Every structure is written in structure tokens, then in C-alpha cells.
């Protein structure tokens, strides 16, 4: 990761190349097995990488990314609304994601302060 003009760039290894992605362009990261897919605001796939979601979580936590369940990490700046009763998060692109019970408690503490 590097900083350039207040914008943080994240490098993803994709097809034996390093692809530069601005963190502000990442809306969420979804993992299916060992393949993690990175999506933007238009819900388009930016890149895929064989990497554990846990590694993304530790690397991106300091930049405002939060894990909402065992398969998904979202950019907190992309959250439009959190439905505590139904355990749903509505993103700025109106995509609805489910939050696990355990992560809902953590999110609630983090955002209510």
C-alpha cells in the first residue's frame, strides 16, 4: 500500500501482475473459498485474488474496512444504513448485505460512539 495525493493505493496480485486499486473505489470484498473478489460502487468486479479474507481484514482495518460476516468485508464509507432488527446493511449503491449476530454487536459499538 502506498499513499499518493491523500489517496491510498492497494496492490492486488492478479494474473501474475500487480494491479493498483484505490481504496476509495472498493465497496466490498467477498470471499468464496480461497478466492476473494473485490467489487466497486457499481457492483462490478475489480479484481480476484487467491488470498484469505482474514489477511484482507488485518491489512484494511486501519483504512475503515469492517468484516460483517465470515465471507464479506465492506468499506465503512459505503454504508448508507444499518438495520439492527433484521441484521442488514444497506450500502450507498442500495445493495443489501447480511450481518452476522456476532459482527452486529461489534458494528453497533463501533458506530454508536
Number of C-alpha atoms within 10 A of each C-alpha: 14 11 10 9 5 7 11 15 17 18 14 20 14 12 10 7 9 11 14 15 17 15 19 16 16 21 24 22 24 18 19 13 11 11 14 20 20 23 19 18 17 11 13 11 14 15 18 18 15 15 16 14 23 12 9 15 17 12 13 18 15 9 13 12 23 21 26 22 17 14 14 20 23 26 21 18 14 22 17 13 13 20 13 14 6 9 15 18 22 16 21 15 14 13 14 15 16 16 22 14 13 10 16 21 12 13 18 12 10 10 9 6 5
